[in-house]
Amino acid sequence: MAFHPRYFDEAIKNSSSGYDYDEWNRTGRQQAAKQIKKETRKQPQAEEELELEPDLRIVTQVGCFYVFSVAQLHSTVPNTTDKTRFRIDFPTVNVDDLWEGRSARNVDAECTGTTLGDFVRATDLEPLPSELIERYRAGSAHAALAS
């Protein structure tokens, strides 16, 4: 995996304003089985050439993990070994951070909707409070964090 520190503070022209996660759940997920040879569903992407170097590459030992914010631009790098590699990600949120509006800086996302309805508490599988989810669903994350 590689991180691209240049873009931590620099916005990238992208198509995120046309992406609504709630709409994706209603329609996009149902179309997944049809996306065998080519992905045709609309998803956010860069609309300009990116300079991906210099980058910061993370290589861990077998069975290790690392934690980072998806707000930072990151990418997959080629596997140049003769070993198969698997990547499993477990998105997490801190409910106190959500209530307080604390998050990693995100300089260019304009998506609407929210993934928060997908999260459950690890100890008892309870979903996040609906009033918290609705706070973020009302508009972009930027609007929710400003309120």
Secondary structure, DSSP 4 states (H G I P E B T S, - for coil): -EE-GGGGSS---BSGGG-BHHHIIIIIGGGGGG-SS---S----BSS-----S-EE----TT------TTS-EE-----SSS-----------HHHHHHT-----SS---BS-SGGG-B-TTT-PBPPHHHHHHHHTS-HHHHHH-
